[in-house]
Amino acid sequence: MARLISPIALLAFLSATPAVAFTPAARKCPTTFIRSTAVEAETTEATASAPKKPQLTRFDRLKKSWKGPMPNVDTSGVDFSYGDFEAILDESLVAFNRNDIVKGTVVQYEKAGALIDIGAKSSAYLPLPEAALLQGQTDGIEDLVELDSEHEFQIISDEDENGQLLVSRKRIQYAAAWEKVASLQVTDDVFDAKVVAVNRGGAICLVEGLRAFLPGSHLTGRIPDGKTFLVKIMLKSSLLMVY
């Protein structure tokens, strides 16, 4: 039979029970929290102050994987010496200098350019901005040069630590465009120019791939904004300024 507990006895029991018994077990001690925070701060500071490993060059990677000199081999029965090999190698290597014009073949696409075989120790690199004089905003390297196609390139850098050169196709096209514009000025020919922008002062045109300014005072009629079309221009009489 269940026993009845009087209210007075219940109050006496509760007052005698320690308050710690009703404290949540998951409650953290402030001292423990401070210690863990200090340890995390020390770990973060040590990681930040640790020196970064320098990036290895191609030569350093090859040097690291070198297994030592090859054992001596008897070459007395061979009619070809290391000296002969060195002489042939010197004849095959061509010295390349900055601003030289060379022929090369597109052999591989890269993320922001292409590799060009120009006969050097390693393939030259063609950056995307140097791939062509005229480029659309969404053009990729595959839109400007085709694989296995041969072009003329201008060397625009010295060899880096890996023996690679930077080349440009745009600068050759730029020089050719200026020569064409100069000849048009001498002969005073009439030619077509594509209007790509219009402002208060006149129109921006493309002449042989170069941006040219046509003053508004030399325009006949109004050119609608945002339109791209062809106009005929006489170079001397219209004061066309190419830049």
VOBA-1610 file (N, C-alpha, C; in pm, whole numbers, padded with zeros to 5 digits, always signed):
BEGIN
Met+00085-00119+00000Met+00000+00000+00000Met+00088+00124+00000Ala+00060+00220-00092Ala+00144+00339-00105Ala+00134+00426+00016Arg+00250+00481+00055Arg+00254+00569+00171Arg+00236+00713+00127Leu+00164+00790+00203Leu+00142+00931+00175Leu+00247+01013+00246Ile+00306+01110+00169Ile+00409+01197+00225Ile+00347+01333+00251Ser+00366+01380+00366Ser+00307+01509+00402Ser+00386+01621+00337Pro+00323+01735+00309Pro+00394+01850+00250Pro+00510+01897+00334Ile+00500+01887+00465Ile+00609+01934+00552Ile+00732+01846+00533Ala+00711+01713+00521Ala+00825+01622+00500Ala+00890+01645+00365Leu+00809+01675+00259Leu+00863+01699+00126Leu+00950+01824+00124Leu+00905+01931+00189Leu+00984+02053+00195Leu+01115+02031+00269Ala+01110+01951+00373Ala+01233+01923+00448Ala+01333+01845+00363Phe+01283+01754+00278Phe+01372+01676+00191Phe+01438+01764+00086Leu+01360+01854+00024Leu+01414+01941-00079Leu+01516+02038-00024Ser+01493+02090+00094Ser+01589+02184+00153Ser+01718+02117+00191Ala+01713+01987+00221Ala+01835+01915+00259Ala+01915+01869+00139Thr+01858+01866+00014Thr+01929+01820-00106Thr+02020+01930-00160Pro+02149+01904-00189Pro+02240+02009-00240Pro+02192+02063-00375Ala+02216+02192-00400Ala+02174+02256-00526Ala+02255+02209-00644Val+02374+02151-00618Val+02459+02105-00728Val+02395+01990-00802Ala+02308+01915-00734Ala+02245+01800-00798Ala+02157+01841-00913Phe+02106+01964-00913Phe+02017+02010-01019Phe+02091+02093-01125Thr+02225+02102-01111Thr+02305+02176-01212Thr+02322+02090-01336Pro+02304+02144-01462Pro+02321+02062-01585Pro+02461+02004-01593Ala+02467+01876-01628Ala+02596+01807-01632Ala+02684+01858-01745Ala+02621+01911-01852Ala+02699+01954-01969Ala+02755+02094-01955Arg+02729+02159-01839Arg+02777+02296-01823Arg+02929+02297-01811Lys+02997+02386-01894Lys+03143+02389-01895Lys+03196+02481-01786Cys+03312+02445-01741Cys+03379+02527-01641Cys+03449+02643-01711Pro+03439+02768-01665Pro+03505+02882-01730Pro+03655+02864-01741Thr+03717+02801-01640Thr+03863+02783-01643Thr+03904+02692-01758Thr+03828+02584-01781Thr+03858+02492-01891Thr+03843+02561-02026Phe+03741+02646-02040Phe+03718+02717-02167Phe+03833+02813-02197Ile+03882+02883-02095Ile+03992+02978-02115Ile+04119+02905-02157Arg+04145+02788-02094Arg+04265+02712-02130Arg+04258+02662-02275Ser+04143+02610-02319Ser+04130+02560-02456Ser+04145+02672-02557Thr+04093+02791-02525Thr+04107+02906-02616Thr+04253+02947-02630Ala+04328+02945-02520Ala+04469+02981-02525Ala+04549+02882-02609Val+04517+02752-02597Val+04587+02650-02675Val+04560+02668-02824Glu+04433+02698-02860Glu+04399+02719-03000Glu+04472+02842-03056Ala+04483+02949-02977Ala+04552+03070-03024Ala+04700+03042-03048Glu+04764+02965-02957Glu+04905+02931-02976Glu+04926+02847-03101Thr+04834+02751-03127Thr+04846+02666-03246Thr+04832+02747-03374Thr+04735+02841-03377Thr+04715+02926-03495Thr+04836+03015-03520Glu+04893+03072-03413Glu+05010+03159-03428Glu+05131+03082-03478Ala+05149+02959-03430Ala+05262+02878-03475Ala+05248+02839-03621Thr+05124+02811-03665Thr+05101+02776-03806Thr+05128+02894-03897Ala+05084+03015-03854Ala+05103+03134-03937Ala+05249+03173-03948Ser+05327+03151-03841Ser+05467+03191-03843Ser+05558+03087-03906Ala+05505+02969-03939Ala+05588+02865-04001Ala+05630+02908-04141Pro+05756+02897-04178Pro+05802+02940-04311Pro+05743+02852-04421Lys+05705+02917-04533Lys+05650+02844-04647Lys+05763+02782-04729Lys+05737+02663-04779Lys+05837+02596-04861Lys+05845+02663-04997Pro+05964+02695-05045Pro+05976+02757-05178Pro+05933+02660-05288Gln+05872+02715-05393Gln+05827+02632-05504Gln+05947+02589-05589Leu+05955+02460-05615Leu+06068+02406-05691Leu+06052+02435-05839Thr+06164+02469-05903Thr+06164+02487-06047Thr+06173+02350-06115Arg+06160+02352-06247Arg+06169+02227-06321Arg+06307+02164-06304Phe+06412+02248-06305Phe+06548+02197-06288Phe+06567+02135-06149Asp+06510+02200-06046Asp+06522+02147-05911Asp+06452+02012-05897Arg+06336+01998-05964Arg+06266+01870-05957Arg+06346+01759-06025Leu+06408+01792-06140Leu+06491+01692-06208Leu+06614+01658-06125Lys+06672+01760-06062Lys+06790+01738-05979Lys+06757+01650-05858Lys+06636+01668-05804Lys+06595+01591-05687Lys+06577+01443-05722Ser+06534+01415-05844Ser+06511+01276-05885Ser+06633+01212-05950Trp+06747+01282-05952Trp+06869+01227-06014Trp+06924+01114-05929Lys+06955+01003-05990Lys+07000+00883-05918Lys+07151+00867-05914Gly+07224+00964-05965Gly+07369+00952-05964Gly+07425+00927-06102Pro+07558+00932-06116Pro+07620+00914-06248Pro+07602+00772-06299Met+07597+00761-06431Met+07585+00630-06494Met+07720+00557-06485Pro+07718+00425-06477Pro+07845+00350-06473Pro+07920+00364-06605Asn+08050+00349-06598Asn+08132+00361-06718Asn+08096+00252-06819Val+08082+00294-06943Val+08046+00201-07051Val+08158+00200-07153Asp+08193+00082-07199Asp+08300+00068-07299Asp+08246+00111-07435Thr+08299+00223-07487Thr+08254+00275-07617Thr+08364+00264-07723Ser+08462+00175-07699Ser+08573+00163-07793Ser+08527+00109-07928Gly+08421+00029-07929Gly+08374-00028-08055Gly+08272+00058-08126Val+08246+00178-08075Val+08146+00268-08135Val+08220+00380-08207Asp+08180+00407-08332Asp+08247+00511-08410Asp+08179+00647-08393Phe+08115+00668-08279Phe+08047+00795-08252Phe+08078+00833-08108Ser+08143+00947-08086Ser+08188+00987-07953Ser+08096+01093-07895Tyr+08119+01121-07767Tyr+08043+01227-07702Tyr+08075+01363-07764Gly+08197+01379-07810Gly+08233+01504-07876Gly+08155+01525-08004Asp+08136+01415-08081Asp+08055+01425-08203Asp+07911+01462-08170Phe+07860+01401-08064Phe+07722+01432-08023Phe+07708+01578-07981Glu+07807+01629-07908Glu+07802+01769-07864Glu+07809+01865-07982Ala+07890+01830-08084Ala+07901+01916-08202Ala+07770+01921-08279Ile+07705+01805-08294Ile+07577+01801-08365Ile+07471+01877-08287Leu+07474+01864-08155Leu+07376+01934-08071Leu+07394+02086-08082Asp+07518+02133-08085Asp+07542+02276-08098Asp+07494+02329-08233Glu+07507+02247-08337Glu+07461+02290-08470Glu+07309+02297-08477Ser+07241+02209-08404Ser+07095+02204-08411Ser+07029+02313-08327Leu+07096+02359-08222Leu+07038+02461-08136Leu+07054+02599-08199Val+06946+02676-08196Val+06945+02811-08253Val+06933+02911-08139Ala+07011+03017-08146Ala+07003+03122-08044Ala+06885+03214-08076Phe+06799+03235-07977Phe+06682+03320-07993Phe+06700+03446-07910Asn+06665+03560-07969Asn+06676+03688-07901Asn+06540+03757-07899Arg+06526+03848-07805Arg+06402+03925-07796Arg+06378+04003-07926Asn+06253+04008-07970Asn+06206+04077-08091Asn+06236+04001-08220Asp+06297+03883-08212Asp+06317+03802-08332Asp+06182+03753-08384Ile+06170+03742-08517Ile+06051+03686-08581Ile+06084+03542-08622Val+06007+03447-08572Val+06033+03305-08599Val+05903+03239-08644Lys+05918+03126-08711Lys+05802+03045-08747Lys+05782+02937-08641Gly+05657+02910-08611Gly+05626+02810-08510Gly+05495+02740-08539Thr+05476+02626-08474Thr+05356+02545-08491Thr+05284+02533-08357Val+05153+02551-08359Val+05072+02537-08238Val+05060+02388-08206Val+05111+02347-08090Val+05114+02204-08057Val+05020+02167-07943Gln+04981+02264-07859Gln+04897+02227-07744Gln+04828+02351-07689Tyr+04701+02334-07649Tyr+04628+02441-07582Tyr+04654+02435-07432Glu+04667+02553-07371Glu+04678+02564-07226Glu+04556+02641-07175Lys+04549+02660-07042Lys+04433+02726-06983Lys+04419+02869-07032Ala+04528+02942-07045Ala+04522+03082-07086Ala+04621+03111-07198Gly+04641+03014-07287Gly+04735+03034-07397Gly+04758+02905-07472Ala+04872+02897-07540Ala+04905+02779-07620Ala+05056+02760-07621Leu+05097+02634-07640Leu+05239+02601-07654Leu+05275+02600-07802Ile+05388+02664-07834Ile+05430+02680-07973Ile+05568+02617-07990Asp+05581+02530-08089Asp+05710+02469-08120Asp+05784+02559-08218Ile+05892+02622-08171Ile+05972+02710-08257Ile+06113+02655-08276Gly+06136+02531-08231Gly+06268+02471-08246Gly+06363+02502-08132Ala+06312+02556-08022Ala+06395+02586-07906Ala+06405+02463-07816Lys+06478+02477-07704Lys+06495+02366-07611Lys+06362+02322-07553Ser+06272+02415-07530Ser+06138+02382-07483Ser+06038+02465-07561Ser+05913+02422-07560Ser+05809+02491-07636Ser+05790+02632-07583Ala+05771+02727-07673Ala+05742+02865-07634Ala+05596+02875-07592Tyr+05564+02983-07520Tyr+05428+03001-07469Tyr+05365+03125-07532Leu+05245+03108-07586Leu+05169+03217-07647Leu+05054+03255-07553Pro+05063+03368-07481Pro+04951+03408-07393Pro+04829+03447-07476Leu+04711+03430-07419Leu+04587+03462-07489Leu+04582+03607-07536Pro+04621+03708-07456Pro+04615+03847-07506Pro+04707+03874-07624Glu+04808+03788-07646Glu+04903+03809-07755Glu+04873+03719-07875Ala+04756+03652-07874Ala+04727+03554-07979Ala+04678+03619-08108Ala+04611+03735-08100Ala+04557+03798-08221Ala+04529+03945-08192Leu+04533+04026-08298Leu+04505+04169-08285Leu+04358+04193-08257Leu+04271+04122-08328Leu+04127+04134-08309Leu+04077+04016-08227Gln+04020+04046-08111Gln+03969+03941-08023Gln+03832+03982-07971Gly+03740+03885-07970Gly+03610+03908-07909Gly+03618+03892-07758Gln+03518+03943-07689Gln+03519+03936-07543Gln+03512+03793-07491Thr+03451+03704-07568Thr+03436+03565-07524Thr+03527+03469-07598Asp+03620+03521-07678Asp+03709+03433-07755Asp+03807+03362-07662Gly+03823+03232-07686Gly+03926+03155-07619Gly+04043+03133-07712Ile+04147+03071-07661Ile+04266+03050-07742Ile+04236+02961-07862Glu+04141+02866-07846Glu+04107+02778-07957Glu+04032+02851-08068Asp+03976+02970-08039Asp+03908+03050-08141Asp+04005+03135-08222Leu+04127+03150-08174Leu+04222+03242-08237Leu+04333+03170-08313Val+04375+03054-08265Val+04477+02975-08336Val+04434+02829-08335Glu+04460+02760-08446Glu+04424+02619-08458Glu+04544+02531-08426Leu+04515+02413-08373Leu+04622+02317-08348Leu+04688+02275-08479Asp+04818+02255-08474Asp+04900+02212-08589Asp+04910+02319-08698Ser+04859+02439-08672Ser+04873+02547-08770Ser+05006+02618-08750Glu+05063+02668-08859Glu+05193+02734-08855Glu+05175+02884-08876His+05242+02963-08793His+05233+03109-08800His+05370+03168-08772Glu+05379+03298-08796Glu+05497+03373-08755Glu+05471+03433-08618Phe+05574+03429-08533Phe+05562+03480-08397Phe+05681+03571-08367Gln+05657+03667-08281Gln+05764+03755-08234Gln+05799+03718-08091Ile+05928+03701-08064Ile+05974+03669-07929Ile+05969+03796-07845Ile+05900+03790-07731Ile+05879+03910-07650Ile+05940+03898-07511Ser+06023+03796-07488Ser+06086+03781-07356Ser+06215+03703-07371Asp+06293+03704-07265Asp+06410+03618-07257Asp+06369+03483-07199Glu+06458+03387-07204Glu+06429+03255-07148Glu+06413+03264-06997Asp+06314+03192-06943Asp+06300+03185-06798Asp+06387+03073-06743Glu+06370+03038-06615Glu+06455+02936-06555Glu+06434+02798-06615Asn+06321+02779-06684Asn+06293+02651-06749Asn+06328+02652-06897Gly+06389+02760-06945Gly+06426+02769-07086Gly+06311+02801-07178Gln+06201+02854-07125Gln+06083+02883-07207Gln+06078+03030-07246Leu+06032+03056-07368Leu+06019+03192-07422Leu+05872+03229-07434Leu+05843+03358-07427Leu+05709+03409-07456Leu+05708+03464-07599Val+05603+03433-07673Val+05592+03479-07811Val+05458+03550-07831Ser+05452+03629-07938Ser+05331+03706-07968Ser+05301+03699-08117Arg+05175+03683-08150Arg+05128+03693-08288Arg+05061+03828-08310Lys+05009+03885-08203Lys+04939+04013-08210Lys+05032+04126-08254Arg+05155+04128-08208Arg+05246+04239-08237Arg+05288+04239-08384Ile+05296+04121-08445Ile+05325+04115-08588Ile+05208+04171-08667Gln+05086+04133-08628Gln+04967+04184-08696Gln+04952+04334-08675Tyr+04990+04382-08558Tyr+04982+04526-08528Tyr+05076+04606-08619Ala+05199+04557-08635Ala+05296+04626-08721Ala+05250+04623-08867Ala+05194+04509-08911Ala+05146+04499-09049Ala+05027+04593-09072Ala+04941+04609-08972Ala+04826+04698-08986Ala+04872+04843-09001Trp+04973+04884-08925Trp+05023+05020-08936Trp+05087+05045-09073Glu+05157+04946-09126Glu+05214+04960-09260Glu+05104+04978-09364Lys+04995+04903-09348Lys+04883+04913-09442Lys+04817+05051-09433Val+04797+05101-09311Val+04736+05232-09293Val+04826+05342-09351Ala+04956+05329-09333Ala+05049+05428-09387Ala+05043+05430-09540Ser+05031+05312-09601Ser+05022+05307-09748Ser+04891+05366-09796Leu+04782+05347-09719Leu+04654+05407-09756Leu+04660+05559-09749Gln+04736+05610-09654Gln+04749+05754-09642Gln+04828+05813-09758Val+04929+05741-09805Val+05009+05790-09917Val+04927+05792-10045Thr+04851+05686-10069Thr+04774+05676-10194Thr+04639+05746-10185Asp+04598+05789-10064Asp+04470+05857-10044Asp+04354+05773-10095Asp+04357+05643-10063Asp+04252+05552-10110Asp+04126+05565-10025Val+04016+05524-10084Val+03889+05512-10012Val+03876+05367-09966Phe+03839+05345-09842Phe+03832+05209-09788Phe+03715+05198-09692Asp+03682+05076-09656Asp+03572+05050-09563Asp+03626+05042-09421Ala+03551+05098-09327Ala+03585+05090-09185Ala+03461+05053-09107Lys+03476+04969-09008Lys+03362+04925-08928Lys+03347+05017-08806Val+03230+05077-08792Val+03201+05163-08677Val+03159+05074-08560Val+03232+05084-08449Val+03204+04998-08333Val+03151+05077-08215Ala+03163+05210-08216Ala+03111+05292-08106Ala+03089+05434-08155Val+02995+05503-08092Val+02962+05641-08127Val+02958+05723-07999Asn+03017+05842-08003Asn+03008+05934-07889Asn+02977+06074-07941Arg+02978+06172-07852Arg+02942+06308-07893Arg+03042+06367-07992Gly+03167+06327-07982Gly+03268+06384-08070Gly+03273+06323-08208Gly+03226+06200-08223Gly+03233+06134-08353Gly+03210+05985-08340Ala+03289+05906-08412Ala+03270+05761-08415Ala+03405+05692-08402Ile+03403+05575-08338Ile+03521+05489-08326Ile+03508+05380-08432Cys+03609+05367-08516Cys+03607+05270-08626Cys+03724+05173-08610Leu+03713+05063-08683Leu+03823+04967-08694Leu+03878+04973-08835Val+04006+05007-08845Val+04075+05015-08974Val+04191+04916-08971Glu+04181+04809-09047Glu+04284+04705-09049Glu+04311+04650-08909Gly+04206+04648-08825Gly+04220+04598-08689Gly+04260+04703-08588Leu+04294+04825-08632Leu+04333+04933-08542Leu+04211+05021-08512Arg+04205+05071-08389Arg+04097+05162-08352Arg+04128+05301-08408Ala+04028+05361-08474Ala+04045+05492-08536Ala+03930+05583-08494Phe+03959+05713-08486Phe+03857+05811-08448Phe+03819+05894-08569Leu+03690+05900-08598Leu+03636+05981-08707Leu+03559+06097-08646Pro+03608+06222-08659Pro+03538+06337-08598Pro+03396+06351-08652Gly+03305+06393-08564Gly+03166+06409-08605Gly+03145+06516-08710Ser+03234+06616-08714Ser+03220+06723-08812Ser+03245+06675-08954His+03305+06555-08969His+03333+06501-09101His+03237+06388-09138Leu+03132+06371-09059Leu+03032+06269-09090Leu+02919+06332-09171Thr+02866+06256-09264Thr+02749+06299-09340Thr+02630+06219-09292Gly+02542+06282-09219Gly+02428+06209-09163Gly+02457+06161-09022Arg+02355+06111-08957Arg+02365+06067-08818Arg+02384+05916-08813Ile+02477+05873-08729Ile+02501+05730-08710Ile+02423+05685-08587Pro+02330+05591-08599Pro+02252+05546-08483Pro+02343+05482-08378Asp+02311+05508-08251Asp+02388+05450-08142Asp+02370+05298-08139Gly+02478+05229-08101Gly+02471+05084-08084Gly+02474+05005-08212Lys+02492+05069-08327Lys+02494+04998-08454Lys+02638+04973-08498Thr+02659+04862-08565Thr+02789+04829-08623Thr+02769+04807-08772Phe+02829+04892-08854Phe+02814+04879-08997Phe+02937+04939-09064Leu+02940+04934-09196Leu+03056+04979-09271Leu+03031+05117-09330Val+03136+05199-09328Val+03129+05331-09391Val+03251+05347-09479Lys+03241+05430-09580Lys+03354+05458-09668Lys+03421+05587-09624Ile+03552+05582-09610Ile+03627+05695-09558Ile+03744+05726-09650Met+03765+05854-09676Met+03887+05898-09744Met+03982+05947-09636Leu+04097+05885-09626Leu+04183+05902-09510Leu+04225+06047-09487Lys+04271+06117-09590Lys+04321+06253-09572Lys+04207+06352-09549Ser+04104+06345-09633Ser+04001+06447-09628Ser+03915+06437-09503Ser+03907+06319-09440Ser+03820+06303-09323Ser+03894+06322-09192Leu+04024+06346-09196Leu+04104+06363-09074Leu+04090+06243-08981Leu+04095+06124-09038Leu+04084+06002-08958Leu+04212+05983-08878Met+04199+05969-08747Met+04316+05951-08660Met+04318+05808-08609Val+04423+05735-08639Val+04434+05595-08600Val+04521+05585-08476Tyr+04481+05499-08381Tyr+04560+05480-08259Tyr+04546+05338-08210
//
